[in-house]
Amino acid sequence: MGSGTEREGPLSTVTIPRGSASRSPDLVSKVRPDANETLRIVLSRLDEMKAEDTTTIDLRADSAIADYMVVTSGRSNRHVGAVADRVLEDLRDAGLTGLRVEGMPHCDWVLIDACDVIVHVFRPEVRAFYNLEKMWSRGRVATRQAS
């Protein structure tokens, strides 16, 4: 019989060691989406989840922390949490790793740091209080998405 990895009989088979069968599959693409593609993914999901009053601020000329900042609102704590969950799910499906999230337990304000794009999902009252658009726009027009 030799090495012990072959079985004899009407159908000869080769046994495969189990160690290699439990490894996780490789990602389809190892290319990380660029800032524009990440922004497109975020805006698409926000629109599908009925996020309200979505604003995109271009930070490329002003800051090294990110290329874009997206500020949007949910109608309630539950809506804010659901919107943030779905945005995170889409970003992970697109191959983004190292996503950082703050604010999920309370869902008054959820921040998602996707490296090139920072997403803020607020309840309307909290958004009005912090007024991030005014602080980051500094005289230039922020892009509002139709909602």
N, C-alpha and C positions, 0 to 999 in steps of 0.2 A: 504494500500500500504506500510506502514511501514516507512523505512528510506528515501525513495525517490530516491534510486539508481537503482531500478528495474522498468522495464516497463512491463505492462501486455498486452496480446494480443496473436495472434496466435504464435508468436515467442518471448518468453520472453528473454530479454537481460539485462545485467548488464552494466551500463555506467561506463567508466573509467575516472577518473579525468584527465583533460588536463595537469596539472602541470608536471606529470611524463612523458608525451609523448614528451616533448621538450628537455629532457636531451640528452647529446651527448653519443654516444656508447662508451663502454670501449674498450681499446686497446686489441688486441688479446693476446699479450704477454706483461707482465710488466717487462720482463728481458731486460736489456740494453745489446746490443752487446758488446763483449769484444774487446780489441784492435786489435786482429788478424782478427776478423770478420769485424770490421769497416774498416781496411786496405783492406781487400778483396773487400768490397763494393766499396770503393773509386777507387781502381785499375781497377776493372771491368768496372765501368762507364767511367773512363778516356780512357780506351781502346775503348769502344763503341763510344765515342765522338771524336775519332781520335786526342786526345791530343798527343803532340809530345815530345820526349826526356824525358820520365818520369823516375825519380830517387827516390828511397826510401832510407831514412837514418834511421838506427836503433839508437834510442836515449836512450834505456833502461838503458845502463850502464853509460851514461854521464849526463843525465838531468832528473829532476823530472817534467818538464813542459809537456812532452808527451812521449809516447812509440815510435812513428814513426813520421817522417816528410816526406811528399811527395812533390816533386818539379816537375812541368811539365810546358809545354808551349802550348799556343794557337797561331794560325796563325795571328790573328788580335784582336782588341778590342772586336768585336762582338763574335768571337769564344771563347775568354777568358770568357766573360760573360755567354755564352751558356753552356760551360763546367762547370763553377761554379754553375750555376742554376741547372743543372741536377745532379751534385754530391750532392748538398743540398737536392734536392727532394728525392734521393735515401736514404740518411741518415735519413731524417724525416720519410720516409716510413718504415725504419727498426726500428723505435721507439726511435731514438736519440732525445733528447730535449736539450735545452740550447745551440744550435749551435750559434756561433758568427761569423760574416762575416765583413770583411773590404775591401774597394776598389771597390765595385760594381758600383758606378756611372761612374767611368772613365774606369775601366776594363783594366788598364795597368798591375796591379798586384792585384789579389784577394786572400785574405787569409781567409781560413775556419778553425776555431778552433772547432774540434769535440772532445775535451777533450783528448782522448788517441792518436789521430792522427791529425796532423796539415797539411793542404794542401795549397800549394802555387801554383797558376796558373798565369803564367807570359806571357807577350808578349816577344818574343826572345831577343829584344834589352834591355829590362828592366832586364831580367834574367841575361844576360851577365854582366850588370853593377853591380848588387848586389852580384852575384856569391855566393849564399847561400850554395851550395854544398861544396865549398872549406872551408868556415867558419865552417860548422857543421861536415864535415867528419873528419877533423883533423888526417890525416894519415891513416885512415882505408878506405876500399873500399866501396863506396856506391853502392847499387844494382840498375842497370839500367834495365828497362823493355823494351822489344822489342816493337817498335812502327812503 
